[in-house]
Amino acid sequence: MAIDTEIVQAALKDLIDPNTHRDYVSTRSARNIRIQGADVSLDIELGYPAQTQLDDIRGAVVGKLAAIPGIGKISVNVAVNIVAHTVQRGLKPLPGVKNIIAIASGKGGVGKSTTAVNLALALSQEGARVGLLDADIYGPSQPQMLGLVGQKPESQDGVSMDPLQAYGLQAMSIGFMIDIDSPMVWRGPMVTQALEQLLKQTNWHNLDYLLVDMPPGTGDTQLTLAQKVPVTGAVIVTTPQDIALIDARKGLKMFEKVGIPILGLVENMSIHICSQCGHAEHIFGHGGGEQMCKDYDTELLGSLPLELSIRELTDSGKPTVVGAPDSRAADIYRAIARRLAVKVAERTRDMSTRFPNIVVQNT
């Protein structure tokens, strides 16, 4: 049997991407199929980072094609291409940043900052260039979580700042510029101005993703982000508890009203497993995040356990993904991060830079 493109595509249609949950043909990931006699070569282009899975994906594609009768040598190249996607109407992506993702919650104390830093680190481990902006002006926590307490950003020109580096992340926070015990006694306009300066006067260098660790609530900071900052999408962090879900729903509806798409929901502290006896218990309730996703037609990106080591590692400045990279919790963070990146990749691409500027001059 002669090998042709249709036979190769038919085989690939039966192979499901573990992260998009779709086949490589319908997602147009299978590209440049080349056939010479019985030999086949092709590219698999992923729109999301998956460094830890590239070999598995390549092996799955080779294995599927190897089952074609009469096929010869198989060459599969798996590559990642992360692009900028559309933002709110009237705004353009920030220079040096392809996609901005807001990590938000309607209520404090649900583990939003811990989730944000671990997702940022997970995306970085998967091969993306990632930044983390601590937008909680009143209660910055990322300096502690990243082990950067006491360090300050440098400025080459007296106007812009270079982000600090930690575990491969580019990071910026108001906490880098104030004493750890100093309260920020500022009114709303000062807070929003500070957020804009931290975002736009930081020399972000060629980021695929900038995660913004938002303060809880639906106030000035959130409105500033919605109106002036080009955001690709938002992630809502909650616990299964009814009280937390009430405020999480408010946060979700706020982003919908201002035209920022919801990429999904992360349920934190979903289950506690006793470190002594192994007993599993839903301390904060069960199924709340899943029900909220059904009510608002969004996706549950993943659920995280209430685990002592997550808190201990974050407090020590080595979040789970880097402090215990082989742990079950780290695997969950990476799975959520890949799924989040897939949701971003499914958004419409930003085409604003592809159109030429038309200038009319008198000659």
C-alpha positions as CSV (number, residue, x, y, z in Angstrom):
1,M,0.0,0.0,0.0
2,A,1.4,3.4,-1.0
3,I,1.7,5.9,1.8
4,D,0.1,9.3,1.2
5,T,-0.9,12.3,3.2
6,E,-4.5,11.2,3.7
7,I,-3.4,7.9,5.3
8,V,-1.0,9.8,7.7
9,Q,-3.8,12.3,8.6
10,A,-6.3,9.5,9.2
11,A,-3.9,7.9,11.6
12,L,-3.3,11.2,13.4
13,K,-7.0,11.8,13.8
14,D,-7.2,8.9,16.1
15,L,-4.5,10.3,18.4
16,I,-5.6,12.7,21.1
17,D,-3.4,15.4,22.5
18,P,-3.2,14.8,26.3
19,N,-3.6,18.6,27.0
20,T,-6.0,19.9,24.4
21,H,-8.1,16.6,24.5
22,R,-8.4,16.9,20.7
23,D,-6.6,15.3,17.8
24,Y,-3.6,16.8,16.1
25,V,-5.3,17.3,12.8
26,S,-8.4,19.2,13.9
27,T,-6.2,21.5,16.0
28,R,-3.9,22.0,13.0
29,S,-0.9,21.0,15.1
30,A,0.2,18.4,12.5
31,R,2.1,20.4,9.9
32,N,4.5,20.0,7.0
33,I,3.7,16.3,6.3
34,R,6.4,15.1,3.9
35,I,6.4,11.7,2.2
36,Q,9.3,10.2,0.3
37,G,8.4,6.7,-0.8
38,A,7.5,4.9,2.4
39,D,9.3,7.4,4.7
40,V,7.3,10.0,6.5
41,S,8.4,13.2,8.3
42,L,6.2,15.9,9.9
43,D,6.1,18.6,12.6
44,I,3.8,18.8,15.6
45,E,3.4,22.4,16.6
46,L,2.0,23.0,20.1
47,G,0.5,26.4,21.0
48,Y,1.3,25.8,24.7
49,P,4.5,24.9,26.7
50,A,4.9,21.2,27.5
51,Q,8.6,20.7,28.0
52,T,8.0,17.7,30.3
53,Q,5.8,16.0,27.8
54,L,7.5,16.6,24.4
55,D,9.2,13.1,24.4
56,D,6.0,11.4,25.3
57,I,4.1,13.3,22.6
58,R,6.7,12.5,20.0
59,G,6.7,8.8,21.0
60,A,2.9,8.6,20.8
61,V,2.9,10.1,17.3
62,V,5.7,7.8,16.1
63,G,4.0,4.8,17.6
64,K,0.7,5.6,15.9
65,L,2.3,6.1,12.5
66,A,4.4,2.9,12.9
67,A,1.1,0.9,12.8
68,I,0.5,2.0,9.2
69,P,1.2,-1.1,7.0
70,G,4.3,-0.6,4.8
71,I,5.5,2.6,6.4
72,G,9.3,3.2,6.4
73,K,11.4,5.6,8.4
74,I,9.4,8.1,10.6
75,S,10.7,11.5,11.7
76,V,8.6,13.6,14.0
77,N,9.7,17.1,15.3
78,V,7.7,18.5,18.2
79,A,8.0,22.2,18.7
80,V,6.2,24.9,20.7
81,N,5.0,28.2,19.3
82,I,3.4,30.6,21.8
83,V,1.9,33.7,20.3
84,A,0.0,36.8,21.5
85,H,-3.7,36.7,21.7
86,T,-6.5,39.3,21.6
87,V,-7.2,41.5,24.6
88,Q,-9.9,44.0,25.5
89,R,-11.3,46.1,22.7
90,G,-9.2,49.3,22.3
91,L,-6.1,47.9,23.9
92,K,-3.0,46.3,22.4
93,P,-0.6,43.7,24.0
94,L,2.1,45.2,26.2
95,P,5.5,45.5,24.6
96,G,7.7,42.5,25.6
97,V,4.7,40.5,26.9
98,K,2.6,38.2,24.7
99,N,-0.1,37.3,27.1
100,I,-1.2,38.7,30.5
101,I,-3.2,36.4,32.8
102,A,-5.0,37.7,35.9
103,I,-5.0,35.3,38.8
104,A,-7.9,36.5,41.0
105,S,-10.3,35.7,43.8
106,G,-13.3,37.4,45.2
107,K,-12.2,36.6,48.7
108,G,-8.9,36.6,50.6
109,G,-7.5,33.5,52.3
110,V,-8.2,31.0,49.5
111,G,-4.6,30.5,48.5
112,K,-4.6,32.7,45.4
113,S,-1.0,34.0,45.7
114,T,0.3,30.4,46.4
115,T,-1.6,29.3,43.3
116,A,-0.3,32.2,41.2
117,V,3.4,31.6,42.1
118,N,3.2,27.8,41.5
119,L,1.4,28.2,38.2
120,A,4.0,30.7,37.1
121,L,6.8,28.4,38.1
122,A,5.1,25.4,36.4
123,L,4.7,27.3,33.1
124,S,8.4,28.2,33.3
125,Q,9.3,24.5,34.0
126,E,7.3,23.6,30.9
127,G,9.6,25.9,28.8
128,A,7.8,29.2,28.7
129,R,9.3,32.6,29.5
130,V,7.2,33.8,32.4
131,G,6.9,36.9,34.6
132,L,5.0,37.4,37.9
133,L,3.6,40.8,38.9
134,D,2.4,41.1,42.5
135,A,-0.5,43.5,42.1
136,D,-1.5,43.4,45.8
137,I,-0.2,46.8,46.8
138,Y,-1.6,46.6,50.4
139,G,-0.4,43.0,51.1
140,P,2.4,42.0,48.8
141,S,3.5,38.4,49.4
142,Q,5.5,37.3,46.4
143,P,8.8,38.6,47.7
144,Q,8.5,36.1,50.6
145,M,7.2,33.3,48.4
146,L,10.1,33.7,45.9
147,G,12.8,34.1,48.5
148,L,13.5,37.7,47.4
149,V,12.9,39.6,50.7
150,G,15.3,42.4,51.1
151,Q,16.3,42.6,47.4
152,K,15.5,45.7,45.3
153,P,15.2,46.2,41.6
154,E,17.8,48.2,39.7
155,S,17.2,51.0,37.2
156,Q,19.5,51.7,34.3
157,D,17.9,55.0,33.3
158,G,16.2,56.3,36.5
159,V,12.8,55.7,35.0
160,S,12.2,52.0,34.2
161,M,13.1,49.0,36.4
162,D,14.6,45.6,35.8
163,P,12.6,42.8,37.2
164,L,14.2,40.6,39.8
165,Q,14.9,37.0,38.9
166,A,13.9,33.9,40.9
167,Y,13.8,30.3,39.7
168,G,13.7,31.4,36.1
169,L,10.9,33.9,36.7
170,Q,10.9,37.7,36.1
171,A,9.2,39.2,39.2
172,M,8.1,42.6,40.3
173,S,6.3,43.7,43.5
174,I,5.8,46.8,45.6
175,G,7.2,44.7,48.3
176,F,10.7,45.0,46.7
177,M,10.6,48.8,47.4
178,I,9.3,49.0,50.9
179,D,10.3,47.6,54.3
180,I,8.6,44.3,55.1
181,D,6.8,45.8,58.1
182,S,5.7,49.1,56.5
183,P,2.0,49.4,55.8
184,M,0.8,50.9,52.6
185,V,-1.6,53.6,53.8
186,W,-2.7,54.7,50.4
187,R,-6.0,55.7,48.9
188,G,-7.4,54.1,45.8
189,P,-5.9,56.5,43.1
190,M,-2.4,56.0,44.5
191,V,-2.8,52.3,44.4
192,T,-4.0,52.2,40.8
193,Q,-1.2,54.5,39.8
194,A,1.4,52.3,41.5
195,L,0.0,49.2,39.7
196,E,0.3,50.9,36.3
197,Q,3.9,52.0,37.1
198,L,4.9,48.5,38.2
199,L,3.4,47.0,35.1
200,K,4.4,49.5,32.4
201,Q,7.8,50.7,33.8
202,T,9.2,47.3,34.4
203,N,11.5,46.0,31.6
204,W,9.7,42.7,31.0
205,H,11.9,40.8,28.6
206,N,10.2,38.7,25.9
207,L,7.6,37.1,28.1
208,D,5.2,34.4,26.8
209,Y,3.1,34.9,29.9
210,L,2.8,37.5,32.6
211,L,0.8,36.3,35.5
212,V,-0.7,39.0,37.7
213,D,-1.4,38.1,41.3
214,M,-4.4,40.2,42.0
215,P,-5.6,41.5,45.4
216,P,-8.9,40.0,46.5
217,G,-12.1,41.8,45.8
218,T,-13.7,43.8,42.9
219,G,-12.4,47.3,43.6
220,D,-10.1,49.9,42.1
221,T,-7.2,47.6,41.2
222,Q,-9.5,45.2,39.3
223,L,-11.1,48.1,37.4
224,T,-7.7,49.6,36.5
225,L,-6.6,46.2,35.2
226,A,-9.8,45.9,33.1
227,Q,-9.7,49.3,31.6
228,K,-6.0,50.1,31.1
229,V,-4.1,46.8,31.0
230,P,-4.3,44.4,28.0
231,V,-5.4,41.1,29.6
232,T,-5.8,37.9,27.6
233,G,-7.9,36.2,30.3
234,A,-8.5,35.6,34.0
235,V,-8.3,32.6,36.4
236,I,-10.5,32.5,39.4
237,V,-9.2,30.8,42.6
238,T,-11.6,29.6,45.2
239,T,-12.1,26.9,47.8
240,P,-15.2,24.6,47.8
241,Q,-16.6,26.5,50.8
242,D,-20.0,28.2,50.1
243,I,-18.8,31.5,51.6
244,A,-15.7,31.6,49.3
245,L,-17.8,30.6,46.3
246,I,-20.2,33.6,46.9
247,D,-17.3,36.0,46.4
248,A,-15.7,33.9,43.6
249,R,-18.9,34.3,41.6
250,K,-18.8,38.0,42.1
251,G,-15.2,38.1,40.8
252,L,-16.1,36.0,37.8
253,K,-19.1,38.3,36.9
254,M,-16.9,41.4,37.3
255,F,-14.4,40.1,34.6
256,E,-17.3,39.2,32.3
257,K,-18.8,42.7,32.6
258,V,-15.5,44.4,31.6
259,G,-14.9,42.1,28.7
260,I,-12.1,39.9,30.1
261,P,-12.7,36.2,29.3
262,I,-12.6,33.6,32.1
263,L,-10.0,31.0,31.3
264,G,-11.1,28.7,34.1
265,L,-11.4,28.1,37.8
266,V,-8.9,26.5,40.2
267,E,-10.3,24.9,43.3
268,N,-7.8,25.1,46.2
269,M,-7.9,23.2,49.4
270,S,-10.4,20.7,47.9
271,I,-9.4,17.8,50.1
272,H,-7.2,17.1,53.1
273,I,-5.4,13.9,53.5
274,C,-4.0,13.3,57.0
275,S,-0.2,12.9,57.0
276,Q,-0.5,10.5,60.0
277,C,-3.3,8.1,59.1
278,G,-4.1,8.9,55.4
279,H,-7.7,9.7,56.2
280,A,-9.2,11.9,53.4
281,E,-11.7,14.6,54.4
282,H,-13.4,17.5,52.6
283,I,-12.8,20.1,55.2
284,F,-14.2,23.0,53.2
285,G,-17.0,21.2,51.4
286,H,-17.1,19.2,48.2
287,G,-18.0,19.9,44.6
288,G,-18.5,23.6,45.0
289,G,-16.0,24.6,42.3
290,E,-17.4,22.0,39.8
291,Q,-20.9,23.3,40.4
292,M,-19.8,26.9,39.8
293,C,-18.2,25.9,36.5
294,K,-21.4,24.3,35.4
295,D,-23.4,27.4,36.4
296,Y,-21.2,29.8,34.4
297,D,-20.1,27.5,31.6
298,T,-16.4,27.6,32.4
299,E,-13.8,25.0,33.0
300,L,-12.5,23.6,36.3
301,L,-8.7,23.7,35.5
302,G,-7.9,21.5,38.4
303,S,-8.2,20.9,42.2
304,L,-5.5,21.2,44.7
305,P,-5.2,19.5,48.1
306,L,-5.0,21.2,51.5
307,E,-1.5,20.0,52.3
308,L,1.0,21.0,55.0
309,S,4.0,20.9,52.7
310,I,2.5,23.4,50.2
311,R,2.3,26.0,53.0
312,E,5.8,25.1,54.5
313,L,7.6,25.3,51.1
314,T,5.9,28.6,50.1
315,D,6.7,30.2,53.5
316,S,10.4,29.1,53.0
317,G,10.7,30.8,49.6
318,K,10.7,27.6,47.6
319,P,7.2,27.0,46.3
320,T,6.1,23.4,45.7
321,V,6.9,23.3,42.0
322,V,10.6,24.0,42.7
323,G,10.8,22.9,46.3
324,A,9.3,19.5,45.7
325,P,9.2,19.1,41.9
326,D,8.5,15.3,42.1
327,S,5.6,15.6,44.5
328,R,1.9,14.9,43.6
329,A,1.1,18.5,44.3
330,A,3.7,19.7,41.8
331,D,2.3,17.4,39.1
332,I,-1.1,18.9,39.7
333,Y,0.2,22.5,39.4
334,R,1.9,21.5,36.1
335,A,-1.2,19.9,34.8
336,I,-3.2,23.0,35.6
337,A,-0.6,25.3,34.1
338,R,-0.6,23.3,30.8
339,R,-4.4,23.4,30.6
340,L,-4.4,27.1,31.4
341,A,-1.9,27.6,28.5
342,V,-4.1,25.6,26.2
343,K,-7.1,27.8,27.1
344,V,-5.0,30.8,26.2
345,A,-3.9,29.2,22.9
346,E,-7.5,28.6,22.0
347,R,-8.2,32.4,22.1
348,T,-8.2,34.4,18.9
349,R,-4.7,35.5,17.9
350,D,-3.7,39.1,18.1
351,M,-3.1,40.3,14.5
352,S,-2.5,44.0,15.2
353,T,1.2,43.8,14.5
354,R,0.6,42.2,11.1
355,F,-1.1,45.1,9.5
356,P,1.1,48.0,8.2
357,N,0.7,51.5,9.4
358,I,-0.6,53.7,6.6
359,V,0.9,57.2,6.6
360,V,-0.5,59.9,4.3
361,Q,2.1,62.6,3.4
362,N,2.0,65.6,1.1
363,T,4.5,65.1,-1.7
